[in-house]
Amino acid sequence: MQIPVHKTSVMQAMQSAVARGYVWHVSGVVSAEKLLALEEKFAERYDIGLSRWQRCRQRQKGAAGVRFFAYPEQGTTRFLWWGAFAGGGGILR
């Protein structure tokens, strides 16, 4: 997972995802120590490790798409995170 250094980068990535149909989301704050565990949980449940083209093929087949974003909170050791979901049915578990 790549973590953007600038807030603008993560906001642009999320805006791009929304423009592509990722309209439902969950978000939260997690400590730096737990970020990788959270990302692994999303990867295990929602296949967030897929490439752009793999996500596109999955969505064409009617499967839901999921994107994961994280950004370091200024002045702390915590991360802000967002999970964006699009299409498909029954993805939330």
Backbone bond lengths (Angstrom), bond angles and torsions (degrees), N, CA, C in turn:
res aa  C-N    CA-C-N  psi(-1)  N-CA   C-N-CA  omega(-1)  CA-C   N-CA-C  phi
1 M - - - 1.449 - - 1.523 108.40 -
2 Q 1.300 115.60 135.81 1.455 121.09 175.44 1.520 108.71 -97.67
3 I 1.333 115.86 132.13 1.462 120.96 178.69 1.520 107.86 -109.17
4 P 1.326 116.98 117.82 1.464 119.61 -178.81 1.530 111.58 -63.99
5 V 1.313 115.34 146.53 1.458 121.04 178.21 1.527 110.36 -85.01
6 H 1.320 116.48 -32.04 1.458 121.21 -176.68 1.530 110.50 -105.95
7 K 1.305 116.19 138.04 1.464 121.82 179.41 1.528 110.55 -59.01
8 T 1.320 116.79 -36.01 1.463 121.78 179.76 1.527 110.77 -58.22
9 S 1.322 116.87 -39.43 1.469 120.65 -178.35 1.523 111.79 -63.50
10 V 1.326 117.32 -45.54 1.459 120.05 -178.69 1.530 110.30 -69.53
11 M 1.322 117.76 -36.70 1.460 120.61 178.85 1.532 110.87 -66.78
12 Q 1.337 117.07 -38.83 1.462 120.29 177.32 1.524 110.95 -66.24
13 A 1.325 117.04 -39.25 1.462 120.69 178.76 1.527 110.49 -64.97
14 M 1.331 116.80 -41.44 1.465 119.81 178.30 1.522 111.06 -67.71
15 Q 1.326 117.54 -39.38 1.461 120.77 177.77 1.525 110.55 -62.62
16 S 1.310 116.38 -40.32 1.460 120.85 177.46 1.525 110.97 -63.56
17 A 1.333 117.04 -40.24 1.464 120.99 178.67 1.530 110.68 -64.32
18 V 1.327 117.49 -42.74 1.468 121.26 178.71 1.524 109.94 -62.02
19 A 1.325 117.19 -41.05 1.467 120.77 178.99 1.527 111.42 -63.41
20 R 1.335 116.92 -23.66 1.459 121.42 179.78 1.528 112.53 -96.24
21 G 1.328 117.30 10.76 1.460 120.03 172.93 1.517 116.70 103.58
22 Y 1.311 117.74 2.79 1.468 120.68 178.22 1.535 107.65 -83.54
23 V 1.323 116.33 84.70 1.461 120.05 -169.56 1.527 114.65 -103.66
24 W 1.325 118.94 -12.15 1.469 120.73 176.17 1.519 108.05 -103.00
25 H 1.330 115.85 147.68 1.465 117.19 -178.07 1.522 112.08 -149.25
26 V 1.319 114.15 160.09 1.457 123.99 167.74 1.522 105.15 -130.46
27 S 1.319 116.41 154.54 1.458 118.68 -179.49 1.512 109.68 -152.07
28 G 1.311 115.21 167.68 1.456 119.80 178.97 1.509 111.64 -178.46
29 V 1.324 113.54 -171.44 1.458 122.04 178.15 1.520 106.80 -127.73
30 V 1.316 116.98 137.11 1.460 121.60 -178.90 1.520 108.92 -139.29
31 S 1.329 116.35 149.01 1.460 120.15 177.84 1.523 109.34 -70.31
32 A 1.321 115.96 157.72 1.466 120.92 -178.58 1.530 111.04 -59.67
33 E 1.339 116.74 -35.12 1.462 120.73 -178.86 1.529 111.93 -65.95
34 K 1.321 117.59 -28.57 1.462 121.58 -175.38 1.530 113.46 -99.10
35 L 1.325 117.65 -4.69 1.464 120.28 -176.47 1.527 112.43 -60.67
36 L 1.323 117.48 -47.10 1.467 119.39 -178.62 1.522 111.73 -64.33
37 A 1.330 117.67 -36.87 1.463 120.42 177.17 1.528 110.56 -63.93
38 L 1.330 116.84 -40.24 1.464 120.90 177.66 1.521 110.46 -64.31
39 E 1.315 116.37 -44.41 1.462 120.43 179.52 1.529 110.58 -63.02
40 E 1.332 117.90 -39.93 1.464 121.18 177.68 1.525 110.87 -64.87
41 K 1.323 116.83 -37.56 1.463 120.65 178.15 1.525 110.59 -63.19
42 F 1.335 116.56 -44.37 1.462 120.44 176.92 1.524 110.25 -63.91
43 A 1.330 117.77 -40.78 1.465 121.41 -179.83 1.524 110.60 -63.34
44 E 1.324 116.91 -41.30 1.461 121.77 -179.66 1.526 111.65 -66.89
45 R 1.320 116.49 -43.14 1.464 120.25 -175.24 1.522 113.89 -84.76
46 Y 1.333 117.39 -34.54 1.466 120.00 -168.82 1.524 115.37 -125.50
47 D 1.318 119.35 8.21 1.478 122.12 178.67 1.525 113.50 53.97
48 I 1.320 117.65 49.49 1.459 119.59 -179.45 1.525 112.69 -74.96
49 G 1.320 117.48 -7.56 1.458 120.89 -179.87 1.513 114.13 -83.99
50 L 1.319 117.87 2.81 1.460 120.74 -179.02 1.524 111.02 -68.99
51 S 1.326 115.88 148.11 1.466 120.21 176.34 1.526 109.24 -72.21
52 R 1.299 115.58 169.77 1.467 121.01 179.06 1.529 111.25 -56.49
53 W 1.332 115.82 -42.73 1.469 120.07 -177.09 1.520 111.52 -73.66
54 Q 1.326 117.73 -34.08 1.459 120.28 176.62 1.532 110.37 -66.65
55 R 1.342 116.45 -40.80 1.465 119.73 176.43 1.523 110.46 -61.25
56 C 1.325 116.03 -41.77 1.463 121.17 -179.80 1.532 110.43 -61.35
57 R 1.336 117.22 -45.51 1.462 120.56 179.30 1.525 111.47 -64.31
58 Q 1.331 117.17 -39.99 1.460 120.89 178.41 1.529 110.71 -62.45
59 R 1.322 116.37 -43.64 1.465 120.45 -179.37 1.518 111.03 -66.51
60 Q 1.345 117.81 -35.81 1.463 120.35 177.28 1.522 111.40 -63.98
61 K 1.331 116.41 -29.07 1.464 121.51 177.89 1.523 112.29 -82.26
62 G 1.331 117.20 -2.45 1.457 120.73 178.08 1.519 114.85 96.73
63 A 1.327 117.34 1.83 1.461 120.34 179.13 1.527 109.92 -78.74
64 A 1.310 115.74 153.38 1.459 120.74 177.94 1.533 109.51 -73.02
65 G 1.314 115.65 151.92 1.451 121.29 176.57 1.524 110.03 -112.24
66 V 1.319 116.10 146.83 1.457 120.91 179.72 1.521 109.20 -135.61
67 R 1.312 115.79 136.08 1.470 122.46 175.10 1.521 107.97 -123.13
68 F 1.334 117.29 146.45 1.463 122.80 179.80 1.522 108.22 -124.31
69 F 1.328 116.03 131.12 1.461 122.20 -179.95 1.524 109.02 -127.86
70 A 1.321 116.83 143.66 1.469 121.11 176.10 1.521 108.62 -142.69
71 Y 1.326 114.84 149.12 1.459 121.00 -179.00 1.532 108.86 -147.92
72 P 1.330 118.70 133.41 1.467 120.22 -179.91 1.530 111.23 -69.32
73 E 1.320 115.97 128.74 1.459 121.49 178.35 1.531 108.50 -72.03
74 Q 1.307 116.49 131.83 1.464 122.00 -176.08 1.529 111.51 -60.89
75 G 1.333 116.20 132.29 1.456 122.15 174.22 1.511 115.58 76.41
76 T 1.336 118.47 7.89 1.465 121.48 179.54 1.525 109.22 -135.20
77 T 1.310 115.82 178.77 1.470 120.94 174.25 1.526 110.15 -105.40
78 R 1.321 116.52 23.54 1.461 121.55 179.83 1.526 110.59 -104.05
79 F 1.309 114.66 160.60 1.462 121.64 177.68 1.516 109.70 -121.39
80 L 1.322 115.90 139.15 1.457 122.55 169.02 1.525 105.65 -87.02
81 W 1.333 117.23 137.41 1.457 118.97 179.45 1.524 110.73 -136.78
82 W 1.337 114.51 154.62 1.452 122.67 179.50 1.520 108.52 -139.86
83 G 1.308 116.12 140.03 1.461 122.50 170.09 1.511 107.19 -117.05
84 A 1.315 117.85 123.32 1.466 122.59 -178.87 1.527 108.92 -110.74
85 F 1.347 116.30 134.67 1.457 121.73 -174.84 1.528 109.82 -123.01
86 A 1.345 115.11 146.27 1.473 120.38 178.87 1.516 110.30 -142.03
87 G 1.329 114.83 140.86 1.455 122.35 171.15 1.508 115.77 53.40
88 G 1.324 115.93 -170.10 1.451 122.27 177.52 1.510 113.40 63.80
89 G 1.285 115.80 166.55 1.459 119.53 179.56 1.510 111.63 -123.59
90 G 1.315 115.44 150.95 1.456 121.44 174.28 1.507 116.09 67.68
91 I 1.325 118.66 27.36 1.458 119.50 -177.17 1.524 112.25 -81.60
92 L 1.317 117.98 -32.24 1.463 119.99 -175.18 1.521 110.49 -76.40
93 R 1.327 114.83 121.76 1.464 120.61 179.38 1.505 109.02 -125.57
